[in-house]
Amino acid sequence: MNDSDIPIDIHTNKLLDWLISRRHCQKDYQKSLDLIRSKIKLAIVDMPQIDEVEDLLRKNVFDYYVCQRVLDILKKTDRSSKNIFGQYTSKRFQDWQEILKLYEKDNIYLAEDGQQLIRLVNYEVPSLKRLQSKYEQQLEEMERSILTQQKQSKNFLNEYNANCKKLRIEGESDDIRKELFDQLDQLPKRIDEIVKKISGLKPVFDYYQTFLQFILPSSIECLPILRYLLVNGNTSFFEFKHRRKPDSIEEFHLGAFIQQQSCQKNADDILDDDQIDFGDFSIECQTIGEKDPNKIESIEIDWNNCAESTMKSSIETESNVARGEEALGLLLNTEIHNRFLNELIEIEHFLLSRIAEMGSYYAIESFLFESAPTIIQMTTVDDLEKILSTVKEFRSEFESPSIKALYYMKNSPKYVENLYHKLNHFKELSKKALEKANDLERKRLNLIQNHSDIGPQIENLIDRTKSIQKRIEEAISKKYNNRIVNIMGGVQVL
C-alpha cells in the first residue's frame, strides 16, 4: 500500500498542535488573527448597501470564507473602479484583499477554522445541550410545583368548605360575617329540635333518681335542669326564672343583637392561630363512689375555657312580659346551658360506674340490692349500656361543632370576628396558591418556548461544525496530494 492511500487521522483536540508541528501554521497565529479581526472591524464600516451584504453584517460571522464572499460582491459593485491594468483602485476592495492575503499567509485561515472547530465541539454545542437539559429539568420541577400549588389551593378550599359545613353556612357569598350572624337566629330553632328528643332521657332520669333515693334515703334533688325540661320542655328563661308564664314574649333577634354588640366590644381572641377552634368542653370528673361507696361526691366541671355571656337582659321584672334574653329558650342561657351539660356528664359517669360495678361484682351486687326498688333490680348491664348510648348520643348532638360555635358567637361577639378572619384566611391561602400556580404556568410556557428555540440553535451549530470540519479536511488533503483526511472526535461526538 502506498503512503498516499493511508488516511490521515487527526483528533480534534490535537488539531492545532498537529498544524503547528507540521509547520502549516505558526505558534503565534493568534496575533495574526487579532490583527485580521481589527482590520475586519474597520472594513465593515464602508460596505455597499445591498441585501446580501446586510445579511452578512447581521450574522456578524466573518472568517476567511465570508471574506472571500465579500470580495466577490465587491468585484461586482466596484467594477467601475478598475484601472487600465485591470486592478481595483477602490479602498474598500483593497482593504478586503489585504485581509484575505493575511488569512492565507501561514495558513491563518486553517488555524482559525481549527480554533472554531474545537470551540464548537468542546464548548458551544455541549453548553447548549446542557442548557437544553437544564430547561427540561426545570420544566419537570415546575410541573411538580404547579401540581403542588394546585393541590394546596384545593386543600385550603376543602378546609374552608369543611369548616363552613361544620358551621352550616354556605360560604359562597362575599359577606361571610353576615352568614355567621344569620346562623345565630337559627340557634333557638336547632336547640328546640334537640330538646324534642329529651323524652328519651326519662328512663335514665328515673333510674338515677331511684338509685340515689335508695342509697341516700334523705331527700335530695338530682338533675334539676333535666327534671324541669322533662316536665315543661324548653320554656323561655322568663318562665324558668319567675316560675310563671309571661303574658307575652317580645320578638328578639339574636343575630342582629350580637352583630350590634360586635361593633362595640373588643373581647379577647378565642381561636388558636393554626386552626378554627370550635371550643374545648374538657371535663374533669371524679368517678362516683371512688372514695366512699356510700357517698356520692359532687362532680366538678372546669368551664374556664367557655366564653362568658356578654349579653345583659333588659327586663322589667315587675311586668309579665319576656324581653331580651329572657325571651329566649331556657337552654340559650349560658349558665343553664353549662349546668345542663354538667348533668349529662354526671349521668354518663354514674352509668359507667354502675356498669363497671355490676360487671365485676355481680354476686355481691345481687345481695346488696335485694331490697332495692324493682327498677334497679330489673335493669341489666345491657339495659344500662343502651341507656348510656342514648345519653351520649343526646350529648353529642348538643355539643356538635356548629352548636358549640354558635354558643361561643352568642357569648362573645369578638368570636365572630375571629371566626370570620380564620375562614377568610383559608380562602385567601387558597387564592394565593392558585395565583402562584397560574404564575408558574406562565413561566412554564415561557420555558417551553425557550426550550423549543434552543433545538434549532443546536442544529445550526452542528451544521456549522460539519461545514468547518469538512473545510479543514479538504484544505489539509490538498496539502498532501488529496490524501484522505479524517478529523476524529469532531462532529461525530455531537
Residue pairs with C-beta under 8 A, 6 or more apart in sequence:
4 481
4 483
5 483
6 483
7 483
7 484
7 485
7 486
8 476
8 477
8 480
8 483
8 484
8 485
8 486
9 486
9 488
10 18
10 476
10 485
10 486
10 487
10 488
11 487
11 488
11 489
12 117
12 118
12 121
12 122
12 487
12 488
12 489
12 490
13 118
13 122
13 489
15 114
15 117
15 118
15 472
15 487
16 25
16 111
16 114
16 115
16 118
19 25
19 107
19 110
19 111
19 114
20 26
20 27
20 29
24 107
24 110
24 476
24 479
25 106
25 107
25 108
25 110
25 111
26 32
26 106
29 106
29 108
29 111
32 102
32 105
32 106
32 108
33 108
33 111
33 112
33 115
35 102
36 99
36 102
36 103
36 108
37 62
39 95
39 98
39 99
39 102
40 62
40 67
40 99
42 95
43 92
43 95
43 96
43 99
44 57
44 62
46 91
46 92
46 95
47 53
47 57
47 70
47 92
48 73
48 74
48 77
48 78
50 73
50 77
52 73
53 70
53 73
56 62
56 66
56 69
56 70
62 70
63 109
63 112
63 113
63 116
64 100
64 103
64 104
64 108
64 109
64 112
64 113
65 109
65 471
67 96
67 99
67 100
67 103
68 100
70 96
71 93
71 96
71 97
71 100
74 88
74 90
74 92
74 93
74 96
75 88
75 93
78 88
78 90
78 92
78 93
81 88
81 89
81 90
81 93
82 88
82 89
83 89
88 94
88 97
102 108
103 109
103 112
107 475
109 475
110 472
110 475
110 476
113 468
113 471
113 472
113 475
114 472
116 468
117 465
117 468
117 469
117 472
117 487
117 490
120 461
120 464
120 465
120 468
121 465
121 489
121 490
121 491
121 493
121 494
124 461
125 458
125 461
125 462
125 465
125 494
128 454
128 457
128 458
128 461
129 458
131 454
132 451
132 454
132 455
132 458
135 447
135 450
135 451
135 454
136 451
138 447
139 444
139 447
139 448
139 451
142 440
142 443
142 444
142 447
143 444
145 440
146 437
146 440
146 441
146 444
149 433
149 434
149 436
149 437
149 440
150 433
150 434
150 437
152 429
152 430
152 433
153 429
153 430
153 431
153 433
153 434
153 437
154 430
156 426
156 427
156 429
156 430
156 433
157 426
157 427
157 430
159 426
160 171
160 423
160 426
160 427
160 430
161 171
163 276
163 422
163 423
163 426
164 170
164 171
164 423
166 278
166 401
166 402
166 405
167 180
167 183
167 401
167 402
167 405
167 419
168 183
168 186
168 402
169 176
169 179
169 180
169 182
169 183
170 179
171 179
171 423
173 179
176 420
176 423
176 424
177 416
177 417
177 420
180 409
180 416
180 419
180 420
181 255
181 256
181 258
181 259
181 409
181 416
182 255
183 255
183 402
183 406
183 409
184 254
184 255
184 258
184 406
184 409
184 410
185 253
185 254
185 255
185 256
186 406
187 254
187 332
187 403
187 406
187 407
187 410
188 254
188 328
188 329
188 332
190 403
190 406
191 234
191 329
191 331
191 332
191 403
192 234
192 329
194 394
194 397
194 398
195 229
195 233
195 234
195 329
195 331
197 394
197 397
198 226
198 229
198 230
198 233
198 394
199 230
200 390
200 394
201 226
201 230
201 347
201 390
201 391
201 394
202 230
203 387
204 347
204 351
204 387
204 390
204 391
205 223
205 226
205 227
205 230
206 375
207 375
207 376
207 379
207 387
208 222
208 223
208 347
208 350
209 222
209 223
210 373
210 375
210 376
211 350
211 354
211 376
212 220
212 222
212 296
213 220
214 369
214 372
214 373
214 376
215 294
215 296
216 296
221 227
223 343
223 346
223 347
224 339
224 343
225 336
225 339
225 340
225 343
226 340
226 343
226 344
226 347
228 240
228 330
229 330
229 331
229 340
232 239
232 240
234 329
234 330
234 331
235 245
235 329
235 330
236 246
236 249
236 322
236 326
236 327
236 328
236 329
236 330
237 322
237 325
237 326
237 327
237 328
237 329
237 330
237 332
237 333
237 336
238 246
238 249
238 315
238 322
238 326
238 327
239 245
239 246
239 322
239 330
240 330
240 336
241 326
242 317
244 320
246 320
246 321
246 322
247 320
247 321
248 320
248 321
248 322
249 321
249 322
249 327
250 321
250 322
250 323
250 324
250 327
251 327
252 323
252 324
252 325
252 327
252 328
254 328
254 332
254 410
257 311
258 311
258 409
258 410
258 413
258 416
259 413
259 416
261 310
261 311
261 413
262 413
262 414
262 416
262 417
264 413
265 310
265 413
265 414
266 414
267 310
267 412
267 413
267 414
267 415
268 414
269 414
269 418
270 277
270 307
270 408
270 412
270 414
270 415
270 418
271 277
271 415
271 418
271 419
271 422
275 422
276 419
276 422
276 423
278 401
278 402
278 404
278 405
278 408
279 305
279 306
279 401
279 404
279 405
279 407
279 408
280 305
281 305
281 306
281 341
281 399
281 404
282 302
282 305
283 301
283 302
283 345
284 300
284 301
284 302
285 299
285 300
285 301
285 345
285 346
285 349
286 297
286 299
286 300
287 349
287 352
287 353
288 296
288 297
288 299
288 349
288 350
288 353
289 295
289 296
289 353
289 357
290 297
291 297
299 342
299 345
299 346
299 349
301 338
301 341
301 342
301 345
303 338
306 334
306 338
306 407
306 411
307 407
307 408
307 411
307 412
307 415
308 334
308 411
308 412
309 333
309 334
309 335
309 410
309 411
310 411
310 412
310 413
311 324
311 325
311 410
311 411
312 324
312 325
313 323
313 324
313 325
313 326
314 323
314 324
315 322
315 323
315 324
315 326
316 323
325 332
325 333
330 336
331 337
331 340
332 410
334 407
334 410
334 411
337 407
340 398
341 395
341 398
341 399
344 391
344 394
344 395
344 398
345 395
347 391
348 388
348 391
348 392
348 395
351 384
351 387
351 388
351 391
352 388
354 384
355 381
355 384
355 385
355 388
357 365
358 365
358 380
358 381
358 384
359 381
369 376
369 377
370 377
397 403
405 419
408 415
409 415
409 416
409 419
462 491
462 494
465 490
465 491
465 494
466 491
469 487
469 490
469 491
472 485
472 487
473 485
473 486
473 487
474 485
476 485
477 483
477 484
477 485
